[in-house]
Amino acid sequence: MKIGIIGIGFVGAPLAKHLVAAGHQVKVTNTRPPEELARMAQALGAAPATLQEVGQGVDVLVSSLNFNVLAALPQDLQDLFRSLPADVIVADTGNYIPFRDGRIEALEQGQVEGLWVAEQLGRPVTKFLNNLLAETIATGGTPPGTPGRLALALAGDDQRAKQVLTTLSNDIGFDAVDAGSLADSWRQQPGTPAYCTELTAPELVKALALANPDVMAQERERVFTEIFRLPEVERTHKAIVAIERSVLQNAQQHQSGR
Ligand SMILES: NC(=O)c1ccc[n+]([C@@H]2O[C@H](COP(=O)([O-])OP(=O)(O)OC[C@H]3O[C@@H](n4cnc5c(N)ncnc54)[C@H](OP(=O)(O)O)[C@@H]3O)[C@@H](O)[C@H]2O)c1
């Protein structure tokens, strides 16, 4: 498959690497000068592309940008998304992290992040990879059928997009769970039991069902506070997953206490 990736940071880079290893043709872009982008792309086995080129001739375009970029979408990104053919699948890995992205009023008022992204980009998106930590994406994948294989949640309104992204998920080492429509994608946002808790597909289905919009923002803030309260040397991947899992545990306790 031909895949473009906008943003090769913590998420976009391992994604590109795994897709290349699986035999896909991948081109990547970011904001760096051409020589630096070329070096970064080469390290991933991908081709460097300008923003004008990254969406040309691709089957899938992945947006792996922080929400502060989406909130004030630069003109070149607006042009890219407006001129993208309708049949190109757009996948979005993003999450709203207020201390990083700044306050985004619509999201503070409860708009579903996936719907907000679709509005910013001016076209439908499918949520992909947003409920896995970057380290999980980089090192947590396993071949299909491996016992305990981790799963990611896909949410969107386009069944073909979800089928294609299920294939790509498999190729990079993860089962995919259909988490419903884009409007349902709040169930995999930060502060929910499905967010970065490293679950198998059956566990993820249950976690998605346990999501509670009333406590989501509060849980997101609690988790970030706990993570950043840890001294840096103790802020390991394992420790972060354990803190994220406290959201799942709280939801399970809440359910059993009902
Ligand atoms: N980190 C995680 O564990 C994780 C897990 C799941 C989902 N996510 C979500 O995925 C998204 C990306 O996260 P990340 O951690 O990969 O972020 P990151 O490391 O900060 O990477 C962001 C990427 O976006 C690029 N970028 C910024 N502005 C751009 C523009 N105008 N045009 C093209 N490229 C641009 C950056 O390029 P430059 O380097 O050139 O600035 C960089 O490659 C976020 O919304 C995040 O919340 C993160």
The ligand as a MOL file (V3000), in Angstrom:
LIG
                    3D

  0  0  0     0  0            999 V3000
M  V30 BEGIN CTAB
M  V30 COUNTS 48 52 0 0 0
M  V30 BEGIN ATOM
M  V30 1 N 3.6480 10.2370 22.2480 0
M  V30 2 C 2.7430 9.3040 22.5000 0
M  V30 3 O 2.9530 8.3870 23.3340 0
M  V30 4 C 1.4350 9.3220 21.7620 0
M  V30 5 C 0.6560 8.1480 21.7120 0
M  V30 6 C -0.5230 8.1330 20.9710 0
M  V30 7 C -0.9570 9.2890 20.3380 0
M  V30 8 N -0.1990 10.4310 20.4310 0 CHG=1
M  V30 9 C -0.7280 11.6250 19.7560 0
M  V30 10 O -0.2310 11.6520 18.4040 0
M  V30 11 C 0.0800 12.9880 18.0090 0
M  V30 12 C 1.5860 13.0840 17.6890 0
M  V30 13 O 2.2640 12.7680 18.8900 0
M  V30 14 P 3.8550 12.6400 18.9700 0
M  V30 15 O 4.1450 12.2670 20.3770 0
M  V30 16 O 4.3690 11.8070 17.8490 0 CHG=-1
M  V30 17 O 4.2570 14.1720 18.7400 0
M  V30 18 P 5.7180 14.7480 18.3800 0
M  V30 19 O 6.7690 13.7930 18.7690 0
M  V30 20 O 5.7270 16.1360 18.9270 0
M  V30 21 O 5.6900 14.8080 16.7790 0
M  V30 22 C 4.8960 15.7380 16.0960 0
M  V30 23 C 5.3090 15.7300 14.6590 0
M  V30 24 O 4.4950 16.6870 13.9650 0
M  V30 25 C 5.3420 17.4170 13.0750 0
M  V30 26 N 4.7520 18.7170 12.7470 0
M  V30 27 C 4.4420 19.7390 13.5790 0
M  V30 28 N 3.9250 20.7690 12.8710 0
M  V30 29 C 3.8820 20.3760 11.5840 0
M  V30 30 C 3.4710 20.9930 10.3730 0
M  V30 31 N 2.9560 22.2250 10.3590 0
M  V30 32 N 3.6030 20.3050 9.2220 0
M  V30 33 C 4.1330 19.0540 9.2130 0
M  V30 34 N 4.5480 18.4170 10.3230 0
M  V30 35 C 4.4260 19.0700 11.4890 0
M  V30 36 C 6.6200 17.5630 13.8520 0
M  V30 37 O 7.6520 17.9280 12.9720 0
M  V30 38 P 8.9550 18.7030 13.5020 0
M  V30 39 O 9.7070 17.7170 14.3130 0
M  V30 40 O 9.6060 19.1100 12.2520 0
M  V30 41 O 8.4210 19.8500 14.3270 0
M  V30 42 C 6.7690 16.1510 14.4080 0
M  V30 43 O 7.3420 15.2810 13.4380 0
M  V30 44 C -0.3230 13.8790 19.1930 0
M  V30 45 O -1.6110 14.3890 19.0070 0
M  V30 46 C -0.2820 12.9300 20.3830 0
M  V30 47 O -1.1300 13.3180 21.4310 0
M  V30 48 C 0.9820 10.4620 21.1040 0
M  V30 END ATOM
M  V30 BEGIN BOND
M  V30 1 1 1 2
M  V30 2 2 2 3
M  V30 3 1 2 4
M  V30 4 1 4 5
M  V30 5 2 4 48
M  V30 6 2 5 6
M  V30 7 1 6 7
M  V30 8 2 7 8
M  V30 9 1 8 9
M  V30 10 1 8 48
M  V30 11 1 9 10
M  V30 12 1 9 46
M  V30 13 1 10 11
M  V30 14 1 11 12
M  V30 15 1 11 44
M  V30 16 1 12 13
M  V30 17 1 13 14
M  V30 18 2 14 15
M  V30 19 1 14 16
M  V30 20 1 14 17
M  V30 21 1 17 18
M  V30 22 2 18 19
M  V30 23 1 18 20
M  V30 24 1 18 21
M  V30 25 1 21 22
M  V30 26 1 22 23
M  V30 27 1 23 24
M  V30 28 1 23 42
M  V30 29 1 24 25
M  V30 30 1 25 26
M  V30 31 1 25 36
M  V30 32 1 26 27
M  V30 33 1 26 35
M  V30 34 2 27 28
M  V30 35 1 28 29
M  V30 36 1 29 30
M  V30 37 2 29 35
M  V30 38 1 30 31
M  V30 39 2 30 32
M  V30 40 1 32 33
M  V30 41 2 33 34
M  V30 42 1 34 35
M  V30 43 1 36 37
M  V30 44 1 36 42
M  V30 45 1 37 38
M  V30 46 2 38 39
M  V30 47 1 38 40
M  V30 48 1 38 41
M  V30 49 1 42 43
M  V30 50 1 44 45
M  V30 51 1 44 46
M  V30 52 1 46 47
M  V30 END BOND
M  V30 END CTAB
M  END
